[in-house]
Amino acid sequence: MISRAQESADTGRKVLIKTPPVYPTLAHSMNIHGAVKVEALIAPNGTVKSVTVIGGHPLLTQSAVTAVGHWKFEAAPKETRELIELKFDDQ
């Protein structure tokens, strides 16, 4: 069995670089899985300015925030907010 996390972004801006989230060891050992929803504020140059947790298990949220914070989006004329869901499961 391989632990993994999947991500999906329902965005208007294309994601150029996705850093996958790391499935936390403690969460895996406790058999905690599920989705974490975050909202990312994206600068015009495509870098992530901030990430806010909307929902998800507390043991999974930091990994999701860290991963999305490293993502890179396509450039746009102004800042945008993007909703992103990351799924943590055993496979």
C-alpha positions in Angstrom: 0.0 0.0 0.0 1.3 3.4 -0.9 0.2 6.5 0.9 -0.4 9.4 -1.3 -2.1 12.7 -1.6 -3.9 14.0 -4.7 -4.6 17.6 -5.6 -7.2 19.3 -7.8 -7.6 22.9 -8.4 -10.9 24.4 -9.6 -9.3 27.5 -10.9 -9.5 30.0 -13.6 -5.7 30.2 -13.8 -3.6 27.4 -15.0 -1.3 25.8 -12.5 2.2 25.7 -14.0 4.0 23.9 -11.1 2.4 21.7 -8.5 4.3 20.5 -5.5 2.5 17.5 -4.2 1.5 17.4 -0.5 3.3 15.0 1.8 1.0 12.6 3.6 1.9 13.2 7.3 3.3 10.1 9.0 1.2 10.6 12.1 -2.0 10.9 10.0 -1.1 7.8 8.0 -0.3 5.8 11.1 -3.7 6.9 12.6 -5.4 5.9 9.4 -6.6 9.5 8.9 -7.6 10.4 5.3 -9.9 12.8 3.6 -9.8 16.1 1.8 -8.4 19.5 2.7 -9.9 22.5 1.1 -7.9 25.7 0.9 -8.2 29.1 -0.7 -5.0 30.5 -2.3 -4.4 34.2 -3.0 -2.4 34.4 -6.2 -0.3 37.4 -7.2 -0.4 38.7 -10.7 3.0 37.1 -11.4 1.6 33.7 -10.5 3.2 33.2 -7.0 1.1 32.2 -4.1 0.8 35.1 -1.6 -1.2 33.3 1.1 -3.2 30.1 1.7 -6.2 29.9 4.0 -7.7 26.6 5.2 -11.4 26.2 4.5 -11.8 22.7 5.8 -10.1 19.4 6.5 -8.6 17.3 9.3 -6.2 19.3 11.4 -3.4 16.7 11.0 -3.6 17.1 7.2 -4.0 20.9 6.8 -0.4 22.0 7.4 0.9 19.7 4.7 -1.8 21.0 2.3 -0.9 24.7 3.1 2.8 24.0 2.6 2.4 22.3 -0.7 0.0 24.9 -2.2 2.4 27.6 -1.0 5.0 26.3 -3.4 2.6 26.1 -6.4 3.2 28.5 -9.4 0.3 29.7 -11.5 0.2 31.4 -14.9 0.5 35.2 -14.9 -2.7 37.3 -14.9 -3.5 41.1 -14.9 -4.6 41.0 -11.2 -4.6 39.0 -8.0 -7.1 36.1 -7.9 -8.4 33.7 -5.3 -8.4 30.0 -6.2 -10.2 27.2 -4.4 -8.1 24.0 -4.2 -8.9 20.6 -2.8 -6.2 18.1 -1.8 -7.2 14.5 -1.1 -5.2 12.3 1.3 -5.8 8.6 1.1 -4.1 5.2 1.2 -3.6 3.5 -2.1 
